[in-house]
Amino acid sequence: MKEENKKTGQTLSDIAKGIQYTVNAAQDVVEKFYIKLLDRYFDDDQNPISMGINISDDTSIDIPLITLVTPTGMELDELEVDMSLRVDGIDKKKEITKAGDEIHRASFNISFASGGVKSGRDTNMIDLKMKFKQGDAPEGIQRIIESFANNVIPKDK
């Protein structure tokens, strides 16, 4: 079995890094949502897209449309991982830190547990359960919206 593992080159660290990448990718989606939000409410010259409203015959207000938005996004709340792995070997690794310290650690060479079903689940699979929750907008987005909202002042026509 160790021969097979060398072909795939999988270690427990590789699996952990892959899971961390998944978490980071979920965060990237949230960040892109807020960037697109700003793009939607600002023109090419970075000015807010506004709507003029007449309050009376003599008074109007220009309202930046972004002030009418309540931005909420989703954020990863929990990640549950269920997998069956077989340790095919353990390599000893030696690393030198930037401070010059020598650290010895183990690197687990792994493969998925071969075939079969465990508790109704194929043991060759990784089950990821990601739970998201509604999140508040980043502080920077909130401040931008608040700044424009505070500057909505009626003016004479």
Steps between C-alpha positions, in 0.01 A plus 500: 500500500785740565587484131148618409523790745827619345324530165229724644732674744228550760585585855273598783640852463386504135146413606504767773629760252224406255236549767655835596487602133128420497444727799704779336303463175175547692639825645607615151139467381384731783772756421408504131134556592588825680729619220220444247262684732719809481535466122123493470443831683792706371567620145823467302631824657439357850209737564193361675201431279226723639132558459348846529179526699282810525389558857300810411477745212806679639708220655663183372738233623761302309509158662797273429337164424753317717339661806181304426680166522529281808796287403512162660703209387564148604796373691623153574391410851593132531687241300461131576725247328440126501752272330667166547874496440757228521850587615734336250819623656657763715797705391708697745559856389750749632442869451705801598300806603600856411627531858731206436311253716492141383155341503436131449155394389319210342347505153219249461479339157133420454251353261126469520382192682443243229141453396214398716232687680524643849177621656335523158788702352747393232839503675668626180316830537555815702177643632515873562215668679523877477261715702464864412338779696392850414780741571531872543663704229867581557556818699641679195180441301289613796705820534468580129123463514478698824718778358273548200184469712626773735552734205147474359385857556200671339593789272310780338425463133 
